Structure formats: structure tokens, C-alpha cells
Amino acid sequence: MEENVQVSGQRPGALHVIALGDESSRKEITVTHNHYAFIKAGWHADIVDQALVGFLQKVPEEDVDVFDVPGAFEMPLLARDLAKSGRYAAVVAAAFVVDGGIYRHEFVAQAVVNGLMQAGLETGVPVLSVSLTPHQYQETEHHTAIFREHFVVKGREAAAAALGITKTRAAIAA
């Protein structure tokens, strides 16, 4: 199986990035109750990647494993698998679903958000969405800049939600 991401983390403070399908690197993950999975969809990566930037402003890099998937539609299945692994306090999934003019993008966005919610309900692990579907998006510098900034904010909000739900669940379990 061809890998679509590289494993990093050989240097101190580097992100732990898991190459999909690479069993040996999955076994090297340090599991803690404060470890988080962050899934990024590849479409509009220049925008979506900013959610991770925002997330890492609140959560230390060493507590985050990053996974890349081709698009938003692939996120729910991976989110469920990561949540079932027992390695993560929460899973965050980020995507930017836009109207490409060929089909109604709303059905993709709805399927993704419903799938992410189902993954969390099935596993008992919080699965948080930074999947945004704008009413209007043009691939211009202006719109791209607006949504890049917005994804940083949404990444910070997802981090706050992940930290908050982790703390609340720990208090309930105590």
C-alpha cells in the first residue's frame, strides 16, 4: 500500500504523524488520556491545514497525531477507527466542502457531519467537526484569505472543545 503521509517525530517536539496503513508506526504511538487525533481532508489543504495551526495553539504538538485523508467523505470511517483504538481522548476532523458546480455539496457535508457524530456515539469517544461548508466561496485571494483565517479560529475552538470535553469526562469518571 502506498503511503500518503510520512512519519515524523524523530526530532524533539515534532508532530507524531501516522502513515495510513503503516502498522509499525501505529505501534510506536505513546498513549495518554490527553492524546488527540486530528484528521485533515486533502481538498483545499491550504485552508484546511489552518485548523491544525489553530488547534496547536492550545494543545501541545506532542499530544496530537495527524492523519491526512483524500477528502471529507473519508473522515467518518477513519474517525471511528481512531476512536475505537483507545489511543485518543478525542478525535477532530477538518474539511472544507464547497460547491464545485457539479453536484449539491450539501449532501456531502451532511453525510460527513452525521458520520462523525455517529462515530462518536458508537465509540463513546468525542469526535469533533471542523467541517465547514460556506454558502459562497470563490477561489480568489480574498476568499482564500478569509477562510484561512476562519479555519485558525475554528481550530482553536475545536481545541477548546476537545480539552473541555476531556476534562468533563474525567471529572465524571472520577
C-alpha positions as CSV (number, residue, x, y, z in Angstrom):
1,M,0.0,0.0,0.0
2,E,1.4,3.4,-1.0
3,E,1.7,5.8,2.0
4,N,0.1,9.2,1.6
5,V,1.8,10.8,4.6
6,Q,5.2,10.5,6.2
7,V,6.0,9.6,9.8
8,S,7.7,12.4,11.6
9,G,8.5,12.8,15.2
10,Q,12.2,11.8,15.1
11,R,13.2,15.2,16.4
12,P,12.0,16.5,19.8
13,G,8.8,18.5,19.7
14,A,7.8,17.2,16.2
15,L,4.3,16.1,15.5
16,H,3.5,12.4,15.5
17,V,2.2,11.8,12.0
18,I,0.8,8.4,11.2
19,A,1.2,7.0,7.7
20,L,-2.1,5.3,6.9
21,G,-1.5,1.5,6.5
22,D,1.8,1.6,8.3
23,E,1.3,-0.8,11.3
24,S,4.8,-0.4,12.7
25,S,4.4,3.3,13.2
26,R,1.0,2.9,14.8
27,K,2.5,0.7,17.5
28,E,5.0,3.5,18.4
29,I,2.4,5.9,19.5
30,T,2.5,6.9,23.1
31,V,-1.0,6.6,24.5
32,T,-2.2,9.0,27.1
33,H,-5.6,10.3,28.2
34,N,-4.6,13.7,26.8
35,H,-3.7,12.5,23.3
36,Y,-5.7,13.7,20.4
37,A,-6.2,12.6,16.8
38,F,-6.5,15.3,14.1
39,I,-7.8,14.3,10.7
40,K,-7.3,16.7,7.7
41,A,-9.1,16.4,4.4
42,G,-6.9,17.0,1.4
43,W,-9.2,19.1,-0.7
44,H,-8.3,22.8,-0.2
45,A,-5.4,21.8,2.1
46,D,-4.1,25.4,2.1
47,I,-7.3,26.3,4.0
48,V,-7.9,23.1,6.0
49,D,-4.4,22.9,7.3
50,Q,-5.0,26.2,9.2
51,A,-7.4,24.4,11.5
52,L,-4.4,22.4,12.7
53,V,-2.5,25.6,13.2
54,G,-5.2,26.9,15.5
55,F,-5.6,23.6,17.3
56,L,-1.9,23.5,18.1
57,Q,-2.1,27.0,19.6
58,K,-4.0,25.3,22.5
59,V,-2.9,21.7,22.5
60,P,0.9,20.8,22.6
61,E,2.2,19.2,19.4
62,E,3.4,16.1,21.3
63,D,-0.2,15.4,22.3
64,V,-1.5,15.3,18.7
65,D,-1.3,12.7,16.0
66,V,-2.2,14.0,12.5
67,F,-3.9,11.9,9.8
68,D,-4.4,13.0,6.2
69,V,-7.3,11.7,4.1
70,P,-8.2,12.4,0.5
71,G,-11.4,14.3,1.2
72,A,-14.2,14.9,3.7
73,F,-16.1,11.8,2.8
74,E,-13.3,9.6,4.1
75,M,-13.2,11.3,7.5
76,P,-16.0,9.5,9.4
77,L,-14.6,6.0,8.9
78,L,-11.1,6.9,9.9
79,A,-12.5,8.9,12.9
80,R,-14.4,5.8,14.0
81,D,-11.3,3.6,13.7
82,L,-9.2,6.1,15.6
83,A,-11.8,6.5,18.3
84,K,-12.1,2.7,18.7
85,S,-8.3,2.3,19.0
86,G,-8.4,3.6,22.6
87,R,-5.5,5.9,22.0
88,Y,-7.3,9.2,21.9
89,A,-9.3,11.3,24.3
90,A,-11.0,12.9,21.3
91,V,-10.8,12.9,17.5
92,V,-11.0,16.1,15.5
93,A,-11.8,16.1,11.8
94,A,-11.3,19.2,9.5
95,A,-12.6,19.7,6.0
96,F,-13.7,22.5,3.6
97,V,-16.7,21.3,1.5
98,V,-17.5,23.7,-1.3
99,D,-19.9,23.9,-4.2
100,G,-18.0,22.6,-7.1
101,G,-20.8,23.2,-9.6
102,I,-21.2,19.6,-10.5
103,Y,-23.3,18.3,-7.6
104,R,-25.0,19.6,-4.5
105,H,-22.3,19.8,-1.9
106,E,-24.8,19.9,0.9
107,F,-25.3,16.1,0.8
108,V,-21.6,15.6,1.2
109,A,-21.4,18.0,4.2
110,Q,-24.5,16.4,5.8
111,A,-23.1,12.9,5.3
112,V,-19.8,13.9,6.8
113,V,-21.2,15.6,9.9
114,N,-23.7,12.8,10.5
115,G,-20.9,10.2,10.1
116,L,-18.7,12.0,12.5
117,M,-21.4,12.2,15.1
118,Q,-22.2,8.5,14.6
119,A,-18.6,7.6,15.1
120,G,-18.6,9.4,18.4
121,L,-21.8,7.8,19.6
122,E,-20.7,4.3,18.5
123,T,-17.4,4.5,20.3
124,G,-18.0,6.7,23.3
125,V,-15.1,8.9,22.3
126,P,-15.8,12.6,21.4
127,V,-15.5,13.2,17.6
128,L,-15.4,16.9,16.9
129,S,-16.0,18.5,13.5
130,V,-14.3,21.4,11.9
131,S,-16.1,20.6,8.6
132,L,-17.3,23.9,7.1
133,T,-19.5,24.4,4.1
134,P,-19.7,28.1,3.0
135,H,-22.7,29.5,1.2
136,Q,-20.4,31.3,-1.1
137,Y,-16.8,30.6,-2.0
138,Q,-14.8,31.7,-4.9
139,E,-11.2,30.6,-5.4
140,T,-9.9,34.2,-5.1
141,E,-7.1,35.5,-2.9
142,H,-9.7,37.4,-0.9
143,H,-11.9,34.5,-0.2
144,T,-9.0,32.1,0.5
145,A,-7.5,34.6,3.0
146,I,-10.9,34.9,4.8
147,F,-11.3,31.2,5.1
148,R,-7.7,30.5,6.1
149,E,-8.1,32.9,9.0
150,H,-11.5,31.4,9.9
151,F,-10.1,27.9,10.0
152,V,-7.4,29.0,12.5
153,V,-10.2,30.3,14.7
154,K,-12.2,27.1,14.3
155,G,-9.1,25.0,15.1
156,R,-8.7,26.9,18.4
157,E,-12.4,26.4,19.1
158,A,-12.0,22.7,18.4
159,A,-9.0,22.5,20.8
160,A,-11.0,24.2,23.5
161,A,-13.9,21.8,22.9
162,A,-11.6,18.8,23.0
163,L,-9.9,19.9,26.2
164,G,-13.2,20.8,27.8
165,I,-14.9,17.5,27.0
166,T,-11.8,15.6,28.1
167,K,-11.9,17.4,31.4
168,T,-15.6,17.0,31.9
169,R,-15.4,13.2,31.1
170,A,-12.5,12.8,33.5
171,A,-14.5,14.5,36.3
172,I,-17.5,12.3,35.6
173,A,-15.3,9.1,35.7
174,A,-13.6,10.2,39.0
